[in-house]
């Protein structure tokens, strides 16, 4: 097993293209039955508190700098926000996120054998997830599908091109600072794994989405 190490690179060098887009949110941890969800929130200046909002509403989006500043100033306000999220939308941008679940020992930093070949060959920005037990790979790409693995697959995770995702900026040593275009890697990922593919998230007429697990 190899050890995944956080690079410690200053945030200003990371994901510079993505940070130019005004598609950022803050998130707050909420419990829903047996699940813990990272819900998007917006800071209400009048009430001096964070409120849960719909990530699909453009009026709730911040620039990266605005979201970062609010997080720094109000993370301890009441039930505080804990981190940053970004909205990716295939009709507005070409970003694709691969989320590998439960593949890192949070105490030792050792990555499971099954995930290491993907990390070695991805050649794009990679970070440690908020839980410390997973990885996020962020790509530029033109893939036409997204989805998640089945319960019996070796590959544990999801691929998204339309969702709200958590960004930790816990950059992994040895990976690029930016999201790179790697369509061949993504296509191979699709072909090598028996993944339950969905072209898009399920959508109802009122715009709500169902069927996708939370990005950890």
C-alpha positions, 0 to 999 in steps of 0.5 A: 500500500502507498501512503496518500500525503497532503501537499500543503500547497497554498490554496491560491495555486489550486483549481485556478480555472474552476475558481474563476466561475461564480458557482461556489457554495458553503456547506453544513452537516445535517443528519437525516435519519441514518444518513449525514448530508452536506447541505448547501447553505447561504449566510443570512446577514439580517438573521446572522445565521446560515440557511439551507438553500437549493444548489440549483438556484443561481441566486444562491451561488457565490464567487470562490472568494466570497464563499471563502470569506464567508466561511472564514468569518462565519464558520462559528456562527450558530450551526456553522458552515464547515467547508466549500462546495461547487456546482458542476453542470454539464450545460455550463461547464465541462468538469467531471468529478470521480469520487472514490469512497472508503479507500484511505485509512484516515490514521495512516493515510494508506490507500487501498490497493484497488484505488492506487492504479486509478490515482497513479494514472489519472493525471489530474487534480486529486484531493482528500475528502472531508472524512479523510477516507476518500478521494476526489479527482476533478477532470475536464472532460466531454463524457456523456454519462455519470453514475455509481458502482454497484454493491458488489463491484471492486470500484467503490464510488461515483462519477458526476458531471451534474451535481454539487460537490464538496471541495476540500483543497487538501491537495494530494502530493504528486498530482496536478494543481488543476483539473486536466482533460483525461477523456481516455481515463474516464472512458476506461473507467466506464469500460472496466467497471460494472457501474450503474450508469445514469446519463443525468440525475433523476429529475422531477417536474419541479426540478428536484433530483433523486437517486444519487448518493451524497458526495462524501 
